[in-house]
């Protein structure tokens, strides 16, 4: 697999599966190549394909073809890696690694989430695949942001904690807004 630039964002089925296998087989080498990518178009496209697969399979098997639930799941599939990348980007800046652009951090989250999403729709595997995603993100931050392994692990753990606190704090607001609109 070669390093690509933003202009080479096309991804066929074969290349899509090559990326999945490359991320899972040798994440260190994959993320070394991700560090050379310019732009996030290819990573976003990979994430979108994985999200569409995840949502379509989940809708078919678990949500009785509910289009509304499918849209919510697709938004979740794309925005959660972006939000996790935003928190990690802020934490990287706070640790003195401010030279890493947000696009590179997003690419790490997009590739890690997209590779795991293909498997995590299977009942019972979602809980198992979350630590795998965390390890992949940690390896990606280690390779792309050039931080130590310990610092990458701390950033991943702190990002997970901040995401939990963010949604825990936002839950009352969502409930109030729901009551207003319904």
C-alpha positions as CSV (number, residue, x, y, z in Angstrom):
1,X,0.0,0.0,0.0
2,X,1.4,3.4,-0.9
3,X,0.9,6.7,0.7
4,X,-1.9,8.7,-1.0
5,X,-2.7,12.3,-1.3
6,X,-6.0,14.1,-1.2
7,X,-6.4,14.1,-4.9
8,X,-6.3,10.3,-5.0
9,X,-9.4,9.8,-2.8
10,X,-11.1,7.2,-5.0
11,X,-11.5,3.9,-3.3
12,X,-12.8,0.8,-4.9
13,X,-14.1,-2.3,-3.1
14,X,-10.8,-4.0,-3.4
15,X,-8.9,-1.0,-2.0
16,X,-11.5,-0.7,0.8
17,X,-10.9,-4.2,2.0
18,X,-7.1,-3.8,1.5
19,X,-7.3,-0.9,4.0
20,X,-9.3,-2.9,6.5
21,X,-6.9,-5.8,6.3
22,X,-3.9,-3.5,6.5
23,X,-5.2,-1.7,9.5
24,X,-6.0,-5.0,11.3
25,X,-2.8,-6.9,10.3
26,X,-0.2,-4.2,10.8
27,X,-1.6,-1.0,12.3
28,X,1.9,0.5,12.9
29,X,2.8,0.3,9.2
30,X,-0.6,1.5,8.2
31,X,-0.5,4.6,10.4
32,X,3.0,5.4,9.3
33,X,1.6,5.7,5.8
34,X,-1.4,7.7,7.2
35,X,1.1,10.2,8.5
36,X,2.2,10.9,4.9
37,X,-1.3,11.4,3.6
38,X,-2.3,15.0,2.9
39,X,-5.9,15.8,3.6
40,X,-8.7,13.7,5.1
41,X,-10.9,12.9,2.1
42,X,-9.7,9.3,1.7
43,X,-10.1,8.6,5.4
44,X,-13.6,10.2,5.5
45,X,-14.6,8.2,2.5
46,X,-13.4,5.0,4.2
47,X,-15.3,5.9,7.3
48,X,-18.5,6.7,5.3
49,X,-18.4,3.3,3.5
50,X,-17.9,1.5,6.8
51,X,-20.7,3.6,8.3
52,X,-23.1,2.8,5.5
53,X,-22.3,-0.9,5.9
54,X,-22.7,-0.8,9.6
55,X,-26.0,1.1,9.5
56,X,-27.6,-1.0,6.7
57,X,-26.8,-4.3,8.4
58,X,-27.9,-3.0,11.8
59,X,-31.1,-1.6,10.4
60,X,-31.9,-4.9,8.7
61,X,-31.3,-7.1,11.6
62,X,-32.0,-5.1,14.7
63,X,-34.2,-2.1,14.0
64,X,-36.8,-3.5,11.6
65,X,-35.7,-1.2,8.7
66,X,-36.3,2.0,10.6
67,X,-35.0,4.8,8.4
68,X,-34.9,7.3,11.3
69,X,-32.8,4.9,13.4
70,X,-30.5,4.4,10.4
71,X,-30.0,8.1,9.9
72,X,-29.2,8.5,13.6
73,X,-26.7,5.6,13.5
74,X,-25.0,7.0,10.3
75,X,-24.6,10.4,12.0
76,X,-23.2,8.7,15.0
77,X,-20.8,6.6,12.9
78,X,-19.3,9.7,11.4
79,X,-19.5,12.3,14.2
80,X,-18.2,10.1,17.0
81,X,-14.8,9.7,15.4
82,X,-14.7,13.4,14.6
83,X,-15.6,14.3,18.2
84,X,-13.1,11.8,19.6
85,X,-10.5,13.3,17.2
86,X,-11.4,16.8,18.4
87,X,-10.9,15.9,22.1
88,X,-7.6,14.1,21.3
89,X,-6.4,17.1,19.2
90,X,-7.1,19.4,22.1
91,X,-5.2,17.1,24.5
92,X,-2.3,16.8,22.0
93,X,-2.2,20.6,22.0
94,X,-2.2,20.7,25.8
95,X,0.7,18.3,25.9
96,X,2.9,20.4,23.6
97,X,2.2,18.4,20.5
98,X,0.4,21.3,18.8
99,X,2.2,20.8,15.5
100,X,-0.1,17.9,14.6
101,X,-3.0,19.1,12.4
102,X,-6.5,18.1,13.2
103,X,-6.8,16.3,9.9
104,X,-4.1,13.8,10.8
105,X,-5.7,13.0,14.1
106,X,-9.1,12.6,12.4
107,X,-7.5,10.2,9.9
108,X,-6.4,8.0,12.8
109,X,-9.8,7.9,14.3
110,X,-11.5,7.4,10.9
111,X,-9.4,4.5,9.9
112,X,-9.5,2.8,13.3
113,X,-13.3,3.3,13.6
114,X,-14.0,2.3,10.1
115,X,-12.0,-0.9,10.4
116,X,-13.7,-1.9,13.7
117,X,-17.2,-0.9,12.5
118,X,-17.3,-3.7,9.9
119,X,-17.2,-6.2,12.7
120,X,-18.9,-4.4,15.6
121,X,-22.5,-4.8,14.3
122,X,-22.4,-8.5,15.3
123,X,-24.2,-8.8,18.7
124,X,-21.8,-9.1,21.6
125,X,-18.8,-8.0,19.6
126,X,-19.3,-4.3,19.9
127,X,-18.2,-4.4,23.5
128,X,-15.1,-6.4,22.5
129,X,-14.2,-4.2,19.6
130,X,-14.1,-1.0,21.6
131,X,-10.8,-1.9,23.3
132,X,-9.5,-2.9,19.8
133,X,-10.5,0.5,18.5
134,X,-8.7,2.2,21.4
135,X,-5.5,0.2,20.8
136,X,-5.7,1.1,17.1
137,X,-6.1,4.8,17.9
138,X,-3.3,4.6,20.4
139,X,-1.0,3.1,17.8
140,X,-2.1,5.7,15.3
141,X,-1.4,8.6,17.7
142,X,2.0,7.0,18.4
143,X,2.9,6.9,14.7
144,X,1.2,10.0,13.4
145,X,1.6,12.5,16.3
146,X,4.9,11.0,17.3
147,X,4.1,10.9,21.0
148,X,5.3,8.3,23.4
149,X,3.3,5.1,23.9
150,X,2.4,6.1,27.4
151,X,1.3,9.6,26.3
152,X,-0.8,8.0,23.5
153,X,-2.4,5.6,26.0
154,X,-3.2,8.5,28.4
155,X,-4.6,10.6,25.5
156,X,-6.9,7.7,24.4
157,X,-8.1,7.1,28.0
158,X,-8.7,10.8,28.7
159,X,-10.5,11.2,25.4
160,X,-12.8,8.2,26.3
161,X,-13.4,9.8,29.8
162,X,-14.2,13.2,28.3
163,X,-16.6,11.7,25.8
164,X,-18.5,10.0,28.6
165,X,-18.6,13.2,30.7
166,X,-19.7,15.2,27.6
167,X,-22.6,12.9,26.9
168,X,-23.5,12.5,30.6
169,X,-23.6,16.3,30.9
170,X,-25.5,16.8,27.6
171,X,-28.2,14.2,28.5
172,X,-30.4,16.6,30.6
173,X,-30.3,19.2,27.8
174,X,-31.4,16.6,25.2
175,X,-34.2,15.5,27.5
176,X,-35.4,19.1,27.9
177,X,-35.2,19.8,24.2
178,X,-37.1,16.6,23.4
179,X,-39.9,17.7,25.8
180,X,-40.0,21.1,24.1
181,X,-40.3,19.7,20.6
182,X,-42.6,16.7,21.3
